[in-house]
C-alpha cells in the first residue's frame, strides 16, 4: 500500500503529534510505502518513512494560520512532490487532526485518491463543556463562540471529503454522526494503544506502591484540564486531616491564577510544581495519578500511567471513560468532592486501594495491541472494497 501523510508542524508538542509520526513510521516499517511531507524546520530524523521536505515558516497561534501556509507551500511545490513519487503514486492520503485538513483535501483532489481522516478531538463538544464549567476567560469565551462556527464548518468538510474516518472513542463518533448526518459506513473506532517506542519494557509495571501518600497530576495548569478541581479536592482532604503531597507536571504557561489558588487554599506545603518534564519517574514513585480533565478525546497520560502500573482516577470525559471503563475509576467532571472521596477511600481502606490497582491493571492489559495493524487493515479493506488497491 502507498500512503501519503502530512506532518508540516515545526515542533512535536503534544502526544497527538508524536502518535501521528510514530504511526506513519510503523506503517512504513510494516512494508508500506509511506511518503510524508515534512517541514525542514522540524528537528526529526526519519527512520522508515520517505520524507518530502518543504520549508514552512509560521508562528503558532499567529496570523496567517499554519494550515493556510501548509496548503500554500504544497500548492507551490506540487511538481516537486509528484516527482518524488516517481512510479509510486499514493493510493490514500492519511492525516491526524484538522490542521492538515485543507492540505489533505487538496492532495485528495489533485491526486484523485481517497482521504482517511483520524479525529483527535471533538472541538465543538470541548468548547461547550469549557463554557459550561466556566473554564474560559471572557475573551476566550467570546472567541469560542466565534470558532464554534468555524469548527462546525470543518466538521462538515471532514464528513463530505473523507471516505474513511476514525475516532478515538464511541461518544465523539456518535456526536459527529449526529451533527453531520454522515452515513456511519466507514466511520470507525480505532483507540490509542500502549505501544513502542514511546513505552518501554523498563517502565512496564515499575510502580509498586502499597498505600497512598503522594499523587501526581500531568497536564496544563489551566482550568481546562481540571487542575483547579484537584486543588479543591486537596483542600477538602487537608481540612479532614489527610495531608498528602501533590506533584504537578506540565507547562507553566498562564500559571499565575493557579499559584494564587494554591495560596488561597493553603496548599503551599503540599503542592510541588515540577514543570514540563517526563512523567515516567513520577508514575514510578507516586501512589496515584489523578486526571480531572474537563474534556479529552483520549488521554495519553492515562495510558502512560497504566503502563507503569500507577493506579488512575479520571473524570468521566469521553476519552478517559473509554480507557478506564470501570465506574470505580471515574468521577463526574468538575466534582472536587468526588475526587476527594475517592482519594480518601484509598487512604483509609488499603484493600480498596489494591482493588483500584487491580482494575487499572486489568484495563492496561487490554491496551497492548498493534495500533499500526488496525490502521493498515482499515485502509486496505477500504481500498479493496472500492477496487483502488494495486
KOLVO-968051 format. One line per field, with one value per residue (C-alpha): x, y, z; residue number from 1. Coordinates in nm, 4 decimals, always signed. Example, Ala and Ser with C-alpha at 12.3 -4.5 7.8 and 13.67 -1.06 7.14 Angstrom:
# KOLVO-968051
xx = c(+1.2300|+1.3670) .
yy = c(-0.4500|-0.1060) .
zz = c(+0.7800|+0.7140) .
n = c(1|2) .
END
This chain:
# KOLVO-968051
xx = c(+0.0000|+0.1231|+0.0284|+0.0915|+0.0876|+0.1262|+0.3420|+0.4382|+0.4455|+0.7801|+0.7721|+0.6389|+0.4458|+0.1742|+0.1119|-0.1119|+0.1757|+0.4010|+0.1356|+0.0851|+0.4517|+0.5090|+0.2127|+0.3461|+0.6849|+0.5213|+0.3161|+0.6352|+0.8177|+0.5401|+0.6346|+0.4050|+0.5477|+0.4785|+0.5573|+0.5425|+0.5518|+0.7945|+0.8890|+1.2596|+1.2247|+1.1230|+1.4013|+1.3211|+1.5233|+1.3070|+1.3536|+1.1309|+0.9157|+1.0116|+1.0303|+0.9434|+1.0792|+0.9011|+1.0017|+0.7138|+0.7802|+0.4965|+0.4296|+0.1782|-0.1495|-0.0494|-0.1775|-0.1660|-0.2806|-0.0372|-0.2977|-0.3140|+0.0659|+0.0860|-0.1588|+0.0163|+0.3533|+0.2087|+0.0441|+0.3676|+0.5707|+0.3227|+0.5528|+0.8394|+0.6055|+0.4889|+0.8481|+0.9308|+0.6656|+0.8307|+0.6317|+0.4885|+0.1706|-0.0071|-0.3329|-0.4612|-0.3881|-0.3942|-0.3954|-0.4499|-0.6268|-0.7759|-0.4570|-0.3839|-0.7432|-0.7060|-0.3831|-0.5349|-0.8425|-0.6151|-0.3992|-0.7091|-0.8493|-0.5176|-0.4084|-0.7644|-0.7254|-0.9405|-0.8777|-0.8566|-0.9146|-0.8283|-1.0114|-0.8034|-1.0537|-1.4142|-1.3601|-1.7314|-1.8073|-1.4890|-1.5848|-1.9402|-1.8048|-1.5489|-1.8201|-2.0476|-1.7814|-1.6671|-1.3134|-1.2773|-1.1815|-1.4259|-1.2022|-1.1701|-1.5463|-1.6189|-1.3589|-1.5061|-1.8424|-1.6747|-1.4649|-1.7588|-1.8940|-1.5519|-1.5321|-1.8771|-1.7759|-1.4579|-1.6617|-1.8914|-1.5833|-1.4490|-1.7838|-1.8008|-1.4446|-1.3258|-1.4003|-1.2764|-1.2922|-1.1812|-1.2428|-1.0726|-1.3950|-1.7610|-1.9076|-1.7215|-1.8058|-2.1771|-2.1856|-2.0064|-2.2577|-2.5484|-2.4281|-2.3192|-2.5778|-2.2861|-2.3521|-2.1915|-2.0317|-1.6536|-1.6793|-1.4904|-1.3262|-0.9501|-0.8418|-0.4883|-0.2705|+0.0177|+0.2992|+0.6615|+0.8836|+0.7304|+0.6540|+0.9359|+0.9693|+1.1851|+0.8913|+0.6258|+0.4678|+0.7503|+0.5085|+0.4994|+0.3048|+0.1211|-0.0554|-0.1397|+0.0568|+0.1559|-0.0359|+0.0792|-0.1061|+0.0075|-0.1364|-0.1567|-0.2029|-0.5081|-0.8712|-0.9322|-0.7537|-0.9327|-0.6280|-0.8363|-1.0781|-0.7861|-0.6588|-1.0026|-1.0133|-0.6690|-0.8046|-1.1034|-0.8721|-0.6340|-0.9197|-1.0144|-0.6631|-0.5279|-0.2037|-0.0782|+0.1953|+0.0891|+0.3366|+0.2110|+0.3650|+0.3031|+0.3851|+0.3872|+0.2089|-0.0618|+0.0253|-0.0404|-0.4075|-0.3237|-0.0495|-0.2934|-0.5483|-0.2834|-0.2038|-0.5720|-0.6396|-0.3362|-0.1680|+0.1809|+0.3445|+0.1502|+0.1992|+0.5222|+0.5253|+0.7586|+0.7193|+0.7292|+0.9199|+0.8920|+0.6056|+0.7532|+0.9695|+0.6607|+0.4404|+0.7001|+0.7267|+0.3817|+0.0926|-0.1890|-0.2426|-0.5459|-0.6625|-0.9563|-0.9753|-1.2961|-1.2619|-1.0250|-1.0883|-0.8362|-0.5723|-0.2250|-0.1078|-0.3614|-0.2128|+0.1360|+0.0337|-0.1387|+0.1708|+0.3818|+0.1348|+0.0347|-0.3357|-0.5579|-0.8684|-1.0042|-1.3060|-1.5814|-1.4997|-1.5383|-1.1760|-1.0925|-1.4288|-1.3463|-0.9977|-1.0856|-1.4485|-1.4896|-1.7059|-1.4756|-1.2005|-1.4135|-1.5667|-1.8045|-1.6486|-1.5868|-1.6578|-1.3830|-1.5967|-1.5946|-1.2212|-1.1634|-1.3926|-1.2176|-0.8744|-0.9895|-1.1246|-0.7836|-0.6156|-0.8439|-0.9040|-0.5911|-0.7983|-0.9899|-0.6611|-0.5418|-0.8753|-0.8194|-0.4726|-0.6201|-0.8868|-0.6240|-0.4007|-0.6952|-0.7561|-0.3861|-0.3780|-0.6469|-0.4457|-0.1456|-0.2241|-0.0811|-0.2081|-0.0466|-0.2030|-0.5504|-0.4922|-0.3389|-0.6308|-0.8867|-0.7155|-0.6628|-1.0232|-1.1494|-0.9196|-1.0103|-1.3822|-1.3516|-1.1080|-0.8410|-0.5675|-0.2944) .
yy = c(+0.0000|+0.3509|+0.6255|+0.9988|+1.1806|+1.5477|+1.6453|+2.0087|+2.1347|+2.2745|+2.1142|+1.7906|+1.9460|+1.7000|+1.3302|+1.3504|+1.4881|+1.2090|+0.9446|+1.0514|+1.0470|+0.7203|+0.5639|+0.6698|+0.5193|+0.1946|+0.1697|+0.2130|-0.0420|-0.2906|-0.2713|+0.0048|+0.2877|+0.5977|+0.9417|+1.2185|+1.5932|+1.7117|+2.0641|+2.1445|+2.3436|+2.0322|+1.8564|+1.4990|+1.2161|+0.9812|+0.6087|+0.4205|+0.6851|+0.8543|+1.2287|+1.5034|+1.8239|+2.1579|+2.4774|+2.6387|+2.9246|+3.0008|+3.1139|+2.9118|+3.0957|+3.3858|+3.5001|+3.3741|+3.0334|+2.7436|+2.5410|+2.8153|+2.8259|+2.4460|+2.4435|+2.7335|+2.5565|+2.2277|+2.4004|+2.5870|+2.2638|+2.0163|+1.9339|+1.8596|+1.6405|+1.4482|+1.3969|+1.2453|+0.9788|+0.8549|+0.5419|+0.5033|+0.7106|+0.7232|+0.5316|+0.7182|+1.0353|+0.9884|+1.2735|+1.3185|+1.6352|+1.9301|+2.1386|+1.9368|+1.9240|+2.1871|+2.0238|+1.6760|+1.7863|+1.9467|+1.6328|+1.4133|+1.6166|+1.6646|+1.3009|+1.1649|+0.9407|+0.8817|+1.0529|+0.8843|+1.1336|+1.0421|+1.2654|+1.3553|+1.5785|+1.6930|+2.0692|+2.1508|+1.9359|+2.0552|+2.4240|+2.3517|+2.1779|+2.4506|+2.7163|+2.5114|+2.4772|+2.8405|+2.7421|+3.0299|+3.3908|+3.6412|+3.6792|+3.3017|+3.2619|+3.5097|+3.3536|+3.0089|+3.1277|+3.2575|+2.9465|+2.7142|+2.8186|+2.7503|+2.4127|+2.3151|+2.4089|+2.1976|+1.9092|+1.9265|+1.9277|+1.6172|+1.4429|+1.5465|+1.4819|+1.1871|+0.8433|+0.6871|+0.8433|+0.7080|+0.8293|+0.7530|+0.6803|+0.5988|+0.9115|+1.1510|+0.9359|+0.9371|+1.3153|+1.3662|+1.1454|+1.3196|+1.6676|+1.5964|+1.3296|+1.1368|+0.7762|+0.5550|+0.3322|+0.3721|+0.5715|+0.3564|+0.3461|+0.2992|+0.3716|+0.4633|+0.1900|+0.1185|+0.0543|+0.1044|+0.3030|+0.5576|+0.2893|+0.0604|-0.2702|-0.0929|+0.1224|-0.1511|-0.2074|-0.0240|+0.1232|-0.0963|+0.1318|-0.0363|+0.2677|+0.6248|+0.9286|+1.1055|+1.1997|+1.3079|+1.5309|+1.5635|+1.8277|+2.2012|+2.4131|+2.5804|+2.5148|+2.3177|+2.0119|+2.0326|+2.1159|+2.3523|+2.0708|+1.8605|+2.1518|+2.1997|+1.8248|+1.8538|+2.1347|+1.9213|+1.6346|+1.8576|+2.0044|+1.6479|+1.5612|+1.3963|+1.5803|+1.4490|+1.5544|+1.6524|+1.6666|+1.8919|+1.8274|+2.0427|+2.3624|+2.6711|+2.8976|+3.1063|+2.9633|+3.2804|+3.2083|+2.8519|+2.9699|+3.2210|+2.9433|+2.7221|+3.0062|+3.0818|+2.7153|+2.6987|+2.4240|+2.5753|+2.2959|+2.0215|+2.1224|+2.0763|+2.2390|+2.0147|+2.1873|+2.0257|+1.7029|+1.3298|+1.1786|+0.8274|+0.8782|+1.0154|+0.7284|+0.5031|+0.6735|+0.8325|+0.6279|+0.7625|+0.9600|+1.1904|+1.3248|+1.5630|+1.6935|+1.8668|+1.7170|+1.4771|+1.2565|+1.0083|+1.0830|+0.9543|+1.0284|+0.7755|+0.5001|+0.6045|+0.5698|+0.2357|+0.1031|+0.1934|+0.0239|+0.3530|+0.3487|+0.6155|+0.8149|+1.0276|+1.2334|+1.0670|+1.2676|+1.0706|+0.9555|+0.8644|+0.6834|+0.4670|+0.3889|+0.3085|+0.1875|+0.0874|+0.3321|+0.2866|+0.4609|+0.7551|+1.0658|+1.3260|+1.6134|+1.9126|+1.7332|+1.8066|+1.6370|+1.3058|+1.3313|+1.3863|+1.0987|+0.8510|+0.9525|+0.9303|+0.5796|+0.4706|+0.6150|+0.4653|+0.1283|-0.0414|-0.3242|-0.0636|+0.0900|-0.2506|-0.3095|+0.0152|-0.1076|-0.4372|-0.2684|-0.0442|-0.3426|-0.5167|-0.2147|-0.1825|-0.5373|-0.4525|-0.1674|-0.3627|-0.4244|-0.3490|+0.0007|+0.0256|-0.3045|-0.1670|+0.1430|-0.0673|-0.3098|-0.0263|+0.1296|-0.1992|-0.3052|+0.0275|+0.0182|-0.3416|-0.2755|+0.0148|-0.1563|+0.1054|-0.1157|-0.2242) .
zz = c(+0.0000|-0.0824|+0.1633|+0.1785|+0.5122|+0.6027|+0.9010|+0.8451|+1.2039|+1.3220|+1.6678|+1.8167|+2.1049|+2.2009|+2.2424|+1.9369|+1.7270|+1.8482|+1.7844|+1.4225|+1.3193|+1.5101|+1.3287|+0.9885|+1.0794|+1.1952|+0.8753|+0.6733|+0.8892|+0.8083|+0.4405|+0.3159|+0.1093|+0.3194|+0.1797|+0.4396|+0.3734|+0.6427|+0.7487|+0.7161|+1.0399|+1.2335|+1.4228|+1.3307|+1.1769|+0.9663|+1.0185|+0.7729|+0.6064|+0.2783|+0.3542|+0.1082|+0.2579|+0.2392|+0.4206|+0.6072|+0.8480|+1.0858|+1.4414|+1.6396|+1.7152|+1.4917|+1.1528|+0.8868|+1.0179|+0.9872|+0.7969|+0.5302|+0.4974|+0.4735|+0.1824|+0.0120|+0.0257|-0.1016|-0.3994|-0.4741|-0.4683|-0.6145|-0.9086|-0.6692|-0.4656|-0.7739|-0.8895|-0.5506|-0.6024|-0.9250|-1.0075|-0.6557|-0.6785|-0.3386|-0.3058|+0.0001|+0.1989|+0.5751|+0.8287|+1.2021|+1.3103|+1.1246|+1.0975|+0.7812|+0.6539|+0.3786|+0.2606|+0.2566|+0.0628|-0.1978|-0.2270|-0.2471|-0.5364|-0.7174|-0.6919|-0.7237|-0.4200|-0.1076|+0.2243|+0.5645|+0.8463|+1.2050|+1.4526|+1.7582|+1.9407|+1.9369|+1.9466|+1.9429|+2.2476|+2.4194|+2.3914|+2.5077|+2.8190|+2.8926|+2.8695|+3.0943|+3.3637|+3.3289|+3.2366|+2.9897|+3.0460|+2.8980|+2.5917|+2.5492|+2.5896|+2.3107|+2.0826|+2.1498|+2.0173|+1.7016|+1.6467|+1.7032|+1.3625|+1.2086|+1.3820|+1.2589|+0.9038|+0.9342|+1.0678|+0.7640|+0.5398|+0.7131|+0.6633|+0.2973|+0.1809|+0.3934|+0.2559|+0.5806|+0.9286|+1.2651|+1.6194|+1.9485|+2.1361|+2.0580|+2.2226|+1.9926|+1.6907|+1.7741|+1.8216|+1.4885|+1.3067|+1.4802|+1.3852|+1.0265|+0.9331|+0.7861|+0.6864|+0.9513|+0.6884|+0.7034|+1.0282|+1.2767|+1.6197|+1.6467|+2.0042|+2.1015|+2.2414|+2.4724|+2.2300|+2.1472|+2.1036|+2.3449|+2.6031|+2.7114|+2.8925|+3.1527|+3.2629|+3.2475|+3.5928|+3.7710|+4.0269|+4.3395|+4.5772|+4.8650|+5.0119|+4.9214|+5.0366|+4.7126|+4.3978|+4.0541|+3.8072|+3.4443|+3.2123|+3.1648|+3.4746|+3.3206|+3.4254|+3.1026|+3.2382|+3.5726|+3.7841|+3.9969|+4.0814|+4.2045|+4.4136|+4.5702|+4.6437|+4.8065|+5.0245|+5.1308|+5.2204|+5.4150|+5.6187|+5.7113|+5.8247|+5.5065|+5.4373|+5.1023|+4.8613|+4.5060|+4.2169|+3.9352|+3.5927|+3.2870|+3.1047|+3.3275|+3.0785|+3.2481|+3.5898|+3.7936|+3.8677|+3.9690|+4.2060|+4.3520|+4.4136|+4.5770|+4.8186|+4.8839|+4.9691|+5.1994|+4.9967|+4.9527|+5.1530|+4.9738|+4.6104|+4.4164|+4.0710|+3.8723|+3.5341|+3.1920|+3.2407|+3.1759|+3.3779|+3.3938|+3.7071|+3.8847|+3.7664|+3.9286|+4.2681|+4.3187|+4.4549|+4.2362|+3.9169|+3.9113|+3.5739|+3.6264|+3.2670|+3.1621|+2.8149|+2.6421|+2.3403|+2.4777|+2.7410|+2.6549|+3.0088|+3.1374|+2.9228|+3.0328|+3.3980|+3.3356|+3.1580|+3.4621|+3.6963|+3.8588|+3.9544|+3.7987|+3.8828|+3.5970|+3.5019|+3.3030|+2.9902|+2.6652|+2.6316|+2.9931|+3.0251|+2.7244|+2.8523|+3.2128|+3.1778|+3.5451|+3.7430|+4.0427|+3.8435|+3.7263|+3.8819|+3.7411|+3.5505|+3.7779|+4.1053|+4.3574|+4.6232|+4.4350|+4.3755|+4.7466|+4.8412|+4.6106|+4.7346|+5.0980|+5.0418|+4.9127|+5.2222|+5.4849|+5.3161|+5.1820|+5.0325|+4.8303|+4.7131|+4.5923|+4.4195|+4.2269|+4.1331|+4.0139|+3.7987|+3.6409|+3.5684|+3.4024|+3.1766|+3.0999|+2.9697|+2.7126|+2.5617|+2.4352|+2.0690|+1.7265|+1.6531|+1.3094|+1.2069|+1.2838|+1.0687|+0.7930|+0.7963|+0.7790|+0.4779|+0.2912|+0.3461|+0.2148|-0.0890|-0.1663|-0.1371|-0.3762|-0.6148|-0.5637|-0.4235|-0.6569) .
n = c(1|2|3|4|5|6|7|8|9|10|11|12|13|14|15|16|17|18|19|20|21|22|23|24|25|26|27|28|29|30|31|32|33|34|35|36|37|38|39|40|41|42|43|44|45|46|47|48|49|50|51|52|53|54|55|56|57|58|59|60|61|62|63|64|65|66|67|68|69|70|71|72|73|74|75|76|77|78|79|80|81|82|83|84|85|86|87|88|89|90|91|92|93|94|95|96|97|98|99|100|101|102|103|104|105|106|107|108|109|110|111|112|113|114|115|116|117|118|119|120|121|122|123|124|125|126|127|128|129|130|131|132|133|134|135|136|137|138|139|140|141|142|143|144|145|146|147|148|149|150|151|152|153|154|155|156|157|158|159|160|161|162|163|164|165|166|167|168|169|170|171|172|173|174|175|176|177|178|179|180|181|182|183|184|185|186|187|188|189|190|191|192|193|194|195|196|197|198|199|200|201|202|203|204|205|206|207|208|209|210|211|212|213|214|215|216|217|218|219|220|221|222|223|224|225|226|227|228|229|230|231|232|233|234|235|236|237|238|239|240|241|242|243|244|245|246|247|248|249|250|251|252|253|254|255|256|257|258|259|260|261|262|263|264|265|266|267|268|269|270|271|272|273|274|275|276|277|278|279|280|281|282|283|284|285|286|287|288|289|290|291|292|293|294|295|296|297|298|299|300|301|302|303|304|305|306|307|308|309|310|311|312|313|314|315|316|317|318|319|320|321|322|323|324|325|326|327|328|329|330|331|332|333|334|335|336|337|338|339|340|341|342|343|344|345|346|347|348|349|350|351|352|353|354|355|356|357|358|359|360|361|362|363|364|365|366|367|368|369|370|371|372|373|374|375|376|377|378|379|380|381|382|383|384|385|386|387|388|389|390) .
END
